[in-house]
Amino acid sequence: MSTACLLVGTTVLALASQGFDLSWNHSVEKTVWREHWIIEGGRLRLTEAAVKGSGAGMDPGLGAVLKNGWWIWAPVLPPVPRLSLAASGATGGGWTICDGSDCHEIGQLSGAAIDISSCG
């Protein structure tokens, strides 16, 4: 099995595969947003997004289908070198990064942005 790792702020997270899920609660609608990312050539590529409902600033993307209460779609975006997550403190929590059943909570408190990038 291929492994990878993420640099999350100053912490290294070992992954069991080349992909991970990133999820959080939207600060206004208080609804869950979930994204699936893969590491590809040292960059991060978004392969799927899903939102539980819709509302202020969280409309489902082009081609979204409703499945088990989730609007799911495949964004067509180029890979990025890093994600920068701004910790507003307004969501009641931070983000969850999951690699299969192994999950990590990050950015629970309001503060500086947290960068996520591939270790490779």
C-alpha positions as a Markdown table, in Angstrom:
| # | Residue | x | y | z |
|---|---|---|---|---|
| 1 | Met | 0.0 | 0.0 | 0.0 |
| 2 | Ser | 1.3 | 3.5 | -0.9 |
| 3 | Thr | 1.8 | 5.9 | 2.0 |
| 4 | Ala | 2.1 | 9.7 | 2.1 |
| 5 | Cys | 2.3 | 12.4 | 4.7 |
| 6 | Leu | 0.9 | 15.8 | 5.4 |
| 7 | Leu | 2.5 | 18.8 | 7.0 |
| 8 | Val | -0.3 | 20.4 | 9.1 |
| 9 | Gly | 1.1 | 23.6 | 10.6 |
| 10 | Thr | 4.3 | 22.2 | 12.2 |
| 11 | Thr | 2.9 | 18.7 | 12.7 |
| 12 | Val | 3.6 | 15.8 | 10.4 |
| 13 | Leu | 0.7 | 13.3 | 9.8 |
| 14 | Ala | 1.5 | 9.9 | 8.3 |
| 15 | Leu | -1.3 | 8.7 | 5.9 |
| 16 | Ala | -2.1 | 5.1 | 5.0 |
| 17 | Ser | -2.8 | 6.2 | 1.5 |
| 18 | Gln | -2.5 | 9.1 | -0.9 |
| 19 | Gly | -5.8 | 10.5 | 0.1 |
| 20 | Phe | -7.6 | 12.2 | 3.0 |
| 21 | Asp | -10.9 | 13.8 | 3.9 |
| 22 | Leu | -11.2 | 17.3 | 5.3 |
| 23 | Ser | -14.4 | 18.3 | 7.0 |
| 24 | Trp | -15.8 | 21.1 | 9.1 |
| 25 | Asn | -19.0 | 22.9 | 10.2 |
| 26 | His | -19.9 | 26.0 | 8.2 |
| 27 | Ser | -19.7 | 29.0 | 10.4 |
| 28 | Val | -23.1 | 30.5 | 9.4 |
| 29 | Glu | -25.3 | 27.5 | 8.5 |
| 30 | Lys | -23.8 | 25.2 | 11.1 |
| 31 | Thr | -23.9 | 22.4 | 8.6 |
| 32 | Val | -21.1 | 19.9 | 7.6 |
| 33 | Trp | -18.9 | 20.4 | 4.6 |
| 34 | Arg | -16.6 | 17.6 | 3.5 |
| 35 | Glu | -13.9 | 17.3 | 0.9 |
| 36 | His | -11.7 | 14.5 | -0.4 |
| 37 | Trp | -8.2 | 15.4 | -1.4 |
| 38 | Ile | -5.4 | 13.3 | -2.9 |
| 39 | Ile | -1.7 | 13.9 | -2.9 |
| 40 | Glu | -0.5 | 14.0 | -6.5 |
| 41 | Gly | 3.1 | 14.9 | -7.5 |
| 42 | Gly | 3.7 | 16.7 | -4.2 |
| 43 | Arg | 0.5 | 18.8 | -4.6 |
| 44 | Leu | -3.0 | 18.5 | -3.2 |
| 45 | Arg | -5.9 | 17.9 | -5.6 |
| 46 | Leu | -9.6 | 18.1 | -4.6 |
| 47 | Thr | -11.5 | 15.2 | -6.1 |
| 48 | Glu | -14.9 | 15.4 | -4.3 |
| 49 | Ala | -16.9 | 17.9 | -2.3 |
| 50 | Ala | -20.0 | 17.3 | -0.3 |
| 51 | Val | -22.3 | 19.5 | 1.8 |
| 52 | Lys | -25.2 | 18.5 | 4.0 |
| 53 | Gly | -27.7 | 21.0 | 2.8 |
| 54 | Ser | -27.2 | 24.4 | 1.2 |
| 55 | Gly | -27.3 | 28.0 | 2.3 |
| 56 | Ala | -25.2 | 31.1 | 2.8 |
| 57 | Gly | -21.9 | 30.7 | 0.9 |
| 58 | Met | -22.2 | 26.9 | 0.6 |
| 59 | Asp | -24.2 | 26.2 | -2.6 |
| 60 | Pro | -23.6 | 22.7 | -4.1 |
| 61 | Gly | -21.2 | 22.8 | -7.1 |
| 62 | Leu | -21.9 | 22.1 | -10.8 |
| 63 | Gly | -23.2 | 18.7 | -11.4 |
| 64 | Ala | -24.0 | 18.0 | -7.7 |
| 65 | Val | -26.3 | 15.1 | -6.9 |
| 66 | Leu | -28.3 | 14.6 | -3.7 |
| 67 | Lys | -27.3 | 11.3 | -2.1 |
| 68 | Asn | -28.4 | 10.3 | 1.5 |
| 69 | Gly | -28.9 | 14.0 | 2.4 |
| 70 | Trp | -25.5 | 15.1 | 1.0 |
| 71 | Trp | -25.0 | 17.2 | -2.1 |
| 72 | Ile | -22.0 | 15.6 | -3.8 |
| 73 | Trp | -20.0 | 16.8 | -6.8 |
| 74 | Ala | -16.5 | 16.6 | -8.3 |
| 75 | Pro | -14.9 | 20.1 | -8.6 |
| 76 | Val | -12.7 | 20.6 | -11.6 |
| 77 | Leu | -9.8 | 22.5 | -10.1 |
| 78 | Pro | -6.0 | 22.3 | -10.6 |
| 79 | Pro | -3.8 | 20.8 | -7.9 |
| 80 | Val | -2.6 | 23.3 | -5.3 |
| 81 | Pro | 0.7 | 23.4 | -3.3 |
| 82 | Arg | -1.0 | 24.0 | 0.0 |
| 83 | Leu | -4.3 | 24.7 | 1.7 |
| 84 | Ser | -4.5 | 27.6 | 4.2 |
| 85 | Leu | -7.3 | 27.2 | 6.7 |
| 86 | Ala | -8.3 | 30.4 | 8.7 |
| 87 | Ala | -9.4 | 29.5 | 12.2 |
| 88 | Ser | -12.3 | 31.9 | 12.9 |
| 89 | Gly | -13.5 | 30.4 | 16.2 |
| 90 | Ala | -17.1 | 30.9 | 14.9 |
| 91 | Thr | -17.8 | 27.3 | 14.0 |
| 92 | Gly | -17.7 | 25.7 | 17.5 |
| 93 | Gly | -14.7 | 23.6 | 16.4 |
| 94 | Gly | -12.0 | 23.3 | 13.8 |
| 95 | Trp | -11.4 | 20.9 | 11.0 |
| 96 | Thr | -11.2 | 17.1 | 11.0 |
| 97 | Ile | -8.7 | 15.4 | 8.8 |
| 98 | Cys | -9.4 | 11.7 | 8.3 |
| 99 | Asp | -7.4 | 9.0 | 6.6 |
| 100 | Gly | -9.7 | 6.0 | 6.7 |
| 101 | Ser | -10.7 | 5.5 | 10.4 |
| 102 | Asp | -7.8 | 7.6 | 11.8 |
| 103 | Cys | -8.9 | 11.2 | 12.4 |
| 104 | His | -7.2 | 14.3 | 13.7 |
| 105 | Glu | -8.8 | 17.5 | 14.9 |
| 106 | Ile | -7.0 | 20.8 | 14.0 |
| 107 | Gly | -7.7 | 24.5 | 14.5 |
| 108 | Gln | -10.3 | 24.2 | 17.2 |
| 109 | Leu | -9.5 | 27.6 | 18.6 |
| 110 | Ser | -9.5 | 31.0 | 16.9 |
| 111 | Gly | -6.0 | 31.9 | 15.8 |
| 112 | Ala | -3.5 | 32.0 | 12.9 |
| 113 | Ala | -4.1 | 30.2 | 9.7 |
| 114 | Ile | -3.1 | 26.6 | 9.5 |
| 115 | Asp | -1.3 | 25.5 | 6.3 |
| 116 | Ile | -1.6 | 21.9 | 5.0 |
| 117 | Ser | 0.8 | 20.6 | 2.4 |
| 118 | Ser | 2.4 | 17.4 | 1.2 |
| 119 | Cys | 5.6 | 16.4 | 3.0 |
| 120 | Gly | 7.0 | 15.2 | -0.4 |
